[in-house]
Amino acid sequence: MGVAIDVQGLTKSFGSQLIWNDVTLTLPAGEISVMLGPSGTGKSVFLKTLVGLLKPDKGSIVINGADLVTLKEHDLYEVRKLFGVLFQDGALFGSMNLFDNVAFPLREHTKKTESEIRKISLEKMELVGLQGAEDKLPGEISGGMRKRAGLARALVLDPEILLIDEPDSGLDPVRTSYINQLFIDLNAQIDATFLIVTHDINTARTVPDNIGLLYHKHLAMFGPREMLLSSEEPVVRQFLNAQTVGPIGMSEEKDADELAAEAASGQQLPPLPPIAPQLGTSNGEPRRGERPAGEWCRANGVIPPPGSFQGPHTSVQVPERTLDQRPELDVGASLDHGAAS
Amino acid sequence: MNVLVSPLKQAGAFFALFLDVMRALPKRPFQTKEFIQQCWFIASVTIVPTALVSIPFGAVIALQLGTLTRQLGAQSFTGAASVLAVVREASPIVTALLVAGAGGSAICADLGSRKIREEIDAMEVLGISPIQRLVVPRVLACMLVAVLLNGLVSVVGVAGGYFFNVVIQGGTPGAYLASFTALAQLADLWTSEIKALLFGLVAAVVASYKGLTAGGGPKGVGDAVNQSVVITFMLLFVINFVVSAIYFQVVPQKV
């Protein structure tokens, strides 16, 4: 079972430039969380701070009772063994082939025999669909393959926490869907705590149990998926529905004049689209962190947008699904529907 | 304010890395394979240029000294002076140039490109210290290669000096060889090798520091390499001066 990460009052700046201020959240154990935010809001910095690669100015990050921020170098290396991290470009070691890259953590941290190492590494490589590519060098393969190899390497020590930096950058929509499905299935299998940093709306709407949004140097909101998807809060609403109307502008946040002009012109956000059903595991077994659709809305007396949670509990690998049952198309179709009504 | 603080911060971070490297030196397991690979790599990028630089260097010294000694009427001391010049100063300087320019820049480029590909971060996240794993073997390799290079430069420089003095300027071979030990002593060789050892150490630590702090994409790596070479040059020439000064204070000279 994964472990929870408890973040309190985290603040980080580079020199005089504040990145984010007073971020407080708890990543629940064994659940999938997504951290969203416009480009340049320090999502990757947040992720690197969580593993202790960057020191925050203030605040604490508590994992298993240990505060990462004050931990000594030696103990930090121990705590890091709980983590698997997938960096944006996979961060493979350029001088080693894929197999050696995946086997590297095992060779460094375990006393396993070479044949055991081989078995585990090949198993993880098969899991991410890289069988047969063991002897390739990172420079010889595509970005998507590098990413999957990075994932295999992150998984090889059976991490309790998996941090994933922009899994969808540089991947086509089909591969993105596959990798999202892989995350769901992995979470069901290894019960690790997942944090995915992304700005892909489709991923954010269908994959996680929890969503967080970094905006304007602070954490705008963090909570269960349904809470954010049904939220009327302008920033959350604008971002999760990819609108131009709202407080987020092209460069930074829009200035007050522009916002006033927007309000005066009577421009309004379109109604909230229905909440798409969450992506299920490919074998249909529920994950431990999974909650029934609409539970949060019922518990908090929030009426979800009409048409929410419809469509079967689909997954990418279900063979008999038809086109209009695909979760990603559901979002698009219902957006149109929402705009028309 | 910033003009003052930022170089101090850099220097502080550099010394912090230096101390980290010293602390990681005795840590097991020692990365033997990486050490041997790095020795070979650094040697392969430095040996040929070093040999090619030291021949004209020895020749220039021989030409200058040959003329000077004739003007002073001390031709019999040509050999003595040229050995002294080559071993004491020329070979550490040539070693410094090549260790910083070829060895250091290669280390910096290698670590810098790993840094921007996030390999270094990945390594730390996998619970492995990049200092112990990557920097320590490079520093040791650079020190070993610098010491050996220094020997190479001395030999090639003296041979080059002999050739130019005896063959080109028509000096007496016997007098040239016989006067070798007239002024030079074993302590000269030791000092020269100690200098080389320090040069290797400083060049490798500066290159590693600059490489590990590279940022801002491929251009950042280029800038880091450039800065690392410039900084190393300056430091090595200062160290060369300081060690020479100490040497003259500590070691009694032949009269």
Interface residues (C-beta under 8 A of the other chain):
Chain A: K48 V51 L53 Y77 E78 R80 K81 F83 V85 F87 Q88 D89 A91 L92 F93 G94 F104 P105 E108 H109 G150 R153
Chain B: S113 R114 R117 E118 E119 D121 A122 M123 E124 V125 L126 G127 I128 S129
